[in-house]
Amino acid sequence: MKLRLLLVVLLIANAGYFLWARGDLAGFGLVPAALSEREPQRVARQIHPEWLQIRKEARTGAPTP
């Protein structure tokens, strides 16, 4: 009986988290922060994104003669 109750509580909590994470509970004022932060705001907050350089990974093996 206790195990069944625990299972039902966990299923309800999981469904609630799923709905919250998707933003379906926005009508109740429950919106995750990531949902309100989309790409334009995140890109605008970056500091000097043009300084980013992609480099090849250095080899960690023994040096070849």
C-alpha positions as CSV (number, residue, x, y, z in Angstrom):
1,M,0.0,0.0,0.0
2,K,2.8,2.5,0.9
3,L,4.8,1.5,-2.2
4,R,1.8,2.1,-4.4
5,L,1.2,5.5,-2.8
6,L,4.9,6.4,-3.3
7,L,4.7,5.3,-7.0
8,V,1.7,7.5,-7.6
9,V,3.3,10.5,-5.8
10,L,6.5,10.1,-7.9
11,L,4.4,9.8,-11.2
12,I,2.5,13.0,-10.3
13,A,5.7,14.8,-9.4
14,N,7.4,13.6,-12.7
15,A,4.4,14.7,-14.8
16,G,4.4,18.1,-13.0
17,Y,8.0,18.6,-13.7
18,F,7.6,17.6,-17.3
19,L,4.7,20.1,-17.8
20,W,6.7,22.9,-15.9
21,A,9.9,22.3,-18.0
22,R,7.9,22.5,-21.3
23,G,6.3,25.7,-20.2
24,D,2.7,24.4,-20.1
25,L,2.2,25.8,-16.6
26,A,2.9,29.4,-17.7
27,G,-0.8,30.3,-17.3
28,F,-0.3,29.7,-13.5
29,G,2.8,31.9,-13.4
30,L,5.2,28.9,-13.3
31,V,7.7,29.4,-16.0
32,P,11.3,28.0,-16.0
33,A,14.0,30.6,-16.5
34,A,15.4,28.9,-19.6
35,L,12.1,29.2,-21.4
36,S,12.2,33.0,-21.1
37,E,15.8,33.2,-22.2
38,R,16.0,32.3,-25.9
39,E,19.0,32.9,-28.2
40,P,18.8,36.6,-28.9
41,Q,19.1,37.5,-25.2
42,R,21.8,34.9,-24.6
43,V,23.9,36.1,-27.6
44,A,23.4,39.8,-26.5
45,R,24.9,38.9,-23.0
46,Q,28.1,37.4,-24.4
47,I,31.3,39.3,-24.0
48,H,33.4,39.5,-27.1
49,P,32.2,36.3,-28.9
50,E,34.4,37.2,-31.9
51,W,37.5,36.4,-29.7
52,L,36.5,32.7,-29.6
53,Q,39.0,30.6,-31.5
54,I,38.7,26.9,-32.3
55,R,42.0,25.1,-32.1
56,K,43.0,21.5,-33.0
57,E,43.6,19.3,-30.0
58,A,47.2,18.7,-29.1
59,R,48.3,15.1,-29.4
60,T,49.1,13.4,-26.1
61,G,51.1,10.5,-27.6
62,A,54.8,10.1,-27.7
63,P,56.6,12.5,-30.1
64,T,57.6,11.0,-33.4
65,P,61.3,11.4,-34.4
